[in-house]
Amino acid sequence: MGKFKKIDTSIEGVYVIEPTVFGDNRGYFMETYSKKEFEEIGLNYDFVQDNQSKSKKGVLRGLHFQKENSQAKLVRCIKGEVFDVAVDLRPGSKTYGKWEGVRLSEENKKMFMIPRGFAHGFLVLSDEAEFTYKCDDIYNSAAEGGLAWNDKDVAINWPLECISKEELLTSEKDAKWPTLAELRKTDLFKNL
């Protein structure tokens, strides 16, 4: 038996990953990534950068992507709980403009595998959350792009009932990203 279980989602290439957790009265141990084990379940990525963030309840980060140096991401929440979302921006994809979301927490230890060509973001549901992710290309600030988190056409079902209106907090930049319809009018999709 492998150390990781790959669970299909409604979008091809996007997976929930469940690690094998070994626990006893002292605590637990788990592998969070193994190139060999991931290749055995059909996930062939060469991760080159790890990132980590800490956010308070109600913070909504995203939806982010890079117009160049598009990144596949393996994400997980190591403290607290988030609702994590990926939106398909791959030109010609049968699920273009569709989203997939999953709750990631320190308790469930699930990971979310997001391939290149997706916008990504998350909403913090716990008092605070620490979030970490592996990327298969470098961060390129000059190529940063985004999609409006509240785009009515994409219609992400964020669990906003878990937070108050006063707690919802986005960055100034994230509050100004264009809608999917506005993005379609640009030439950025040739690079994703």
Secondary structure as GFF3:
##gff-version 3
##sequence-region A 1 192
A	DSSP	beta_strand	4	8	.	.	.	ID=ss1
A	DSSP	beta_strand	15	19	.	.	.	ID=ss2
A	DSSP	beta_strand	21	24	.	.	.	ID=ss3
A	DSSP	beta_strand	27	30	.	.	.	ID=ss4
A	DSSP	alpha_helix	35	40	.	.	.	ID=ss5
A	DSSP	beta_strand	49	56	.	.	.	ID=ss6
A	DSSP	beta_strand	60	66	.	.	.	ID=ss7
A	DSSP	beta_strand	73	79	.	.	.	ID=ss8
A	DSSP	beta_strand	81	88	.	.	.	ID=ss9
A	DSSP	beta_strand	99	105	.	.	.	ID=ss10
A	DSSP	beta_strand	111	114	.	.	.	ID=ss11
A	DSSP	beta_strand	118	124	.	.	.	ID=ss12
A	DSSP	beta_strand	128	135	.	.	.	ID=ss13
A	DSSP	three_ten_helix	141	143	.	.	.	ID=ss14
A	DSSP	beta_strand	144	146	.	.	.	ID=ss15
A	DSSP	three_ten_helix	160	162	.	.	.	ID=ss16
A	DSSP	three_ten_helix	174	176	.	.	.	ID=ss17
A	DSSP	alpha_helix	180	184	.	.	.	ID=ss18
A	DSSP	three_ten_helix	188	190	.	.	.	ID=ss19
###
